[in-house]
Amino acid sequence: MTFENHHTSAWGYGNWVVGGEIKYGSGSAVMFIRNDGGNDHNGGVRDLISYRVGESGVKTYQNEIGGRSARNYRLVFDNITTIQSYYDGIDINADTGSPAERVDDYPLSQYPWFQLPTKHIIRNIITKDCMGIGAWWDGQNNTIDNIVTYEAHKEGIFDRGTNNDITNITVVGANKDLTDLNQIVCEGGSRMRGVLVHAYTTQGYAVYAPQSEISSVACAGSGTKKILCTYVGDVQGGNINVQHNENLMTLTMRPAMGSTINPSLTLTANCLIPLAGKETSLVGLSALKDGVPVAAMELNREGFGHMSIPACSGQLPESGLTHYGSVGFFFGTDGALRILARNPDGTYKTYDL
């Protein structure tokens, strides 16, 4: 199905596909050419299932047709399931290829390539086993919510635009063709909240978003867990977890996740005085014994510039020091504080304090 409006400079408006199934189409299941839903977003696709179509499940045309812009603005794509498209699950782009001046549309001087104010609403999308990208778009001020892609042969989700709000996205098993691609890509500066990646291939990044901010991101599966972004908060990447609030940030590491419930390491950074140029912080590092934090180092508690070093509560055996040129503090049976040192030559010596 195609809504085509490029024969004049006017924009198509109020064109909808609501409900139904489209199977084995030679092109995209639904395609829009030069439509603008306006401020009320009157136009788009709701409640559609597409299966084995010859191009994308849902597509907005890019660049020009017959010397006039065929791009689309302010459409709604809601509750769409796309299975085994020959190309992409959904392709909601406006620009493609090398930059060229747009005709009967915004000039490049106003909006750079891939950064048109498309303002689409894209939500509740499921794509499965698509030969191209699971779901992708460009432009600015798009609202994206609840996107799930399974087994895309290329990237799972690809944001080619900038300044988009992206919430609750999940990619499972993308890069199925085993090329050096990423699971999720954000080329511009967008905001992502609630990201789950379950990767099975080791190539590329779980999330490649060098100019974007990410919060609440989790990585699982046997594949890549690498994340590249400008800011990340509330991260769970396999056995690593990062949590933060306004003044406190915690990094925990839990190896042997299958048989443990507590993190083996907890690193905290607490900004006690959050004033620009007058910041004062407390940093802590703790380890476990019998599931309880028993040994902790602290740096700069109450701003005194000191380090608090844990000491063994009984005689420290030589096996407690494995590194040459190292020391360990312990309290002897008489309650006196002592140091066990392993010298650079490997010998041991106890010092009274």
N, C-alpha and C positions, 0 to 999 in steps of 0.2 A: 504494500500500500504506500502511495506517495502523495504528499500534499505539495504541489508544485506551483510556485508563484513568482517566477523570475522573469516573466514576459514583460512586466511593467515595473516601475520603481516602487509600487505599492507592496505592502507586506501582507502575507496571509495571516488571518486572525481567527481564533475560535475553532480551529481544526483539532479534532480529537479522535483517538482510537480508544474505545472503552470496552474492555472485556474481549473474550474470544481467544482462539488459538490459530496460529499460522504455521504451517508445516511445509517443508520441502520447497520453499520459494526460491526462485533462481537468483534474486537479489536480496536486499535487506527485507526483513519482515515489515518494518515501517520506516519511512524516510521522510524528512521534512526539508523542503527547499524554500528558503526566504520566508520564514514565518516569524512573527513577533507576537507573543501572547500579551504584551502590554503589562501595565502595573498589576493587573489582576491575574496575570499568568493564565490567560484563557487560551489553552492549546496544549497538546501533548498526548501522552499515552498513559492509560491506567488499566491495571488488571489484565495484562496480556501474557500469554505463553507462546514462545516461538521455539521451533524445533527444526534443526538441520536446514536452516536457510543458507543461501549461497553467498551471502555477504555478512552483514552484522544483524543482530537481533533488532536493535533500534539504532537509527543513524540520523544525525543532522549533517546536511551536505556542507562541504567546505569550499572556500574560495569562490570563483566565478563560474557561471554557466552563460554562454552566449554574451560575454562581455558585461555581465551584471552580477553583483554579489549574490550568492545563494545561501549566505549564512543565516543563522537563526538565533533568536533572543527570547528570553523570559518564557520558557516552556516548562511543563511539569512532566516528569517521568517517574511514575509511582507504581509499585507492586508489579514488577516485570520479572519474568523468569525466562532465561534464554539458555537453551541446551544445544550443544554441538553446532554452534554457528561456524561457518567455514572461515570467517575472519573474527571479528570482535563480538563480545557479548553485547555491550552497548558502546557506541562511538558518538559522543556528544561534543565533537570538536567544531570549531569555526574556521580556523586557519590550518593549512598543511603545506609542507614543502618549504621552499625558500621564500623569504619575505618579498612581496610585490604589492604595489599600491592597490588598495581596494577600490572598487567601482560602485557608486551609489551606496556607500557605507562609510563607516568611520575611517578617516585617513590614518596612515601609519604614524604621522606626526602627533596625533592625539592618543592613539592606543597602539603600542608596539605589537609585533607579531605574537600570537598566542595569548594576548592580554586584553581582548575585547570585553566589554561589560555584558557578558552573556546572561548572567543572573538567572540561570536555570535552577529548578528544584529537582534534585535527583535523589530518590529515596526508595527503600524497600526493594532492592534489586538482588536477584540471585542469578549467577551465570555458572554454567558447568561445562567443562571439557570443550572450550572454544579454541579454535585453531590459532587465533591471534591473542589479543589482550582481553582479559576478562571484562573490565570496565574502565573507560577512560574519557577524559574531557579536557578542554582548555578554557581560556577566558577568566574573567574575574567575577567576584561577588556571587559565585554559585553556592548553593546550600546543598550539601551532600550528607545523607544520613542513612545508616543501616544498609551497607553494601556488603555482600558476601560473594566471593568468587571461588570456585573449585576447579582445580586441575587445568588452569589456563596454560596453553602451550607457550605463551610469551609471558609478559608481566601480568600479575593478577590485577592490580589497580595502578593507573598512571594518571597523575594530575599534571598536565602540561602547562597549565595556567599559573595564576598567582592570586593571592589575597582571597582564597576560598576557605569556607568553613566546612570541615570534614569531621563527622562524628560517627563512631561505631562502625568501623570497617574491619572485615575479616578476609584474609587470603589463605587458602589451604592448597598446598601443592602446586604453586605456579611454576613457571619455567619448565614445563613438562618436556619440552624438546631438548633440554639439557644444554642450552647455550648460555653464554655468560650474561644473563639478565638478572634483574632484581625482582623481588616479590612485590614491593610497593615502591613507586617513584613519585616524588613531588619535585618538579623542576623549579618552581617559583617559591615565593614566600607565603605559604598557606598555614593553616592551623589545624592540627589533627588531635582529636580526643577520643580515646577508646580504640586502640589498634591491636588486633590479634593476627599474628603470622604463624602458620604451621607449615614449615618448609621441609621438603625432603631432598632438595638438591643443595650442594655446598657452594655453587657459584653465586657471585653477586652478593647484594645486601638484602637483609630482611626488609629494611626500610632505608631507602636512599632519598634523603630530603635535606640537602645541604643548606637550604635557606629557610627551612620551616621549623615550627615549634611543635613538639609532640608531648602529650601527657597520657598516662594510663596505657602503656604499651606492653604487650606480652609476646614472647617468642617461644615456640615449642617445636617439637619434631626433631628429626635427626639432621636437618639441613642447616643452612646459614642462619645465624642470629645476629649478624652485624647490623648496627644502626648508625647512620650518619645524619646529623641534624644540627641546628643552631642551639636548641634548648630541648632538654628532655626531662620529664618528671614522671614519677610513679611508673617505674619500669620493672618488668619481670622478664628476664631473658634466660629461660631454663633454670639454672640454680643460682642466679644472681637477681636480687631484688633491690630497687631503689625507691624510697618513699620520701616525700617532703611535704612540709607545710610552710607557713610564712617564714619561720625563723629556724626550723630544725630540718636537717636532711640526714637520712640513714641509708647506708649501704650494707646489705647482708649477703653472705655467701653460704650456700647450703650444698656442699658436695654430697654424693650418695643420697640423692633425693628420694630414691625408691625405698630407703630403709630408715630415714631420719625424719624428725619433725621440727628440730630446732636448727638455726643457722650456726655454723662453726665459727663464723667471724661476723662481728657487728662493728661498723665504723660509723660514728656520728659526728656531725658538725653542727654546732649550735651557735647561732649569732645572738649573743647576749645583748649587745647594743647595736641595733640596726640603723645607725645614722651614717649618712654618706661622709666619708673621710674620718669617722670616729668609730668604725666597726670594731667590736671586741668579740672574740669567739672562744668557744670551748670545744676541743676536739678529743674524742675518746675512741679507744680500740679495745675490744674485749674478746675473750675466748671462753670456751665451755669446759666443764668437767661434770660428768653425770647429768648432762642436760641443763646445767645451771651456769650462768656467767660467773666465773670464780677469779679470773685474772683480767684486770683492766688497766690500761695506761691512759692517763689523761694529761692534756697539755693546756695550760693557761686557765685553770679554774679560778674564778673570781678575778681574772686579769693580772695575776701575779707573775706571769711569764715563766712559770716553773713546769716541770714534768713530774707527775705522780707515777711512780714505778712500783709494780706489784712485787712482793717478796714471798718466797715459799714459807709456809708456817712451820716447817720442820727441817731437819737436816736435808740439804739438797745433794743428791748423789751425783757422782761424776757423769753418769749417763744423761743427766739433765742438760749438759753442755756438749753439743756436738760440733760446734764451730770453733776453729782455732782463733785465738785472740778475742774471746768473749767472756762475759762475767754474768753471774746470777746472784741475786740477793736472797738470803734466807735467815730465819730466826733459829738459833741453836736451841738445844734442850734447856739451856739456862736462861732463855729469853733474850740473849744478846744478838744483835744484828751483825751478820757476817757476810762476807763476799766469797764465793767460790769462783776462781778464775781459771780459765784454760789458756795457757800461755801460747804464744805463736809457735812454739816447738811442739805443742801437743801435751805438755805436762800440766798437772793441776796443782793449785796452791790455794789455801784458805787464808783469808785476811780477816782479822778482828777489827771491828769499828768501835 
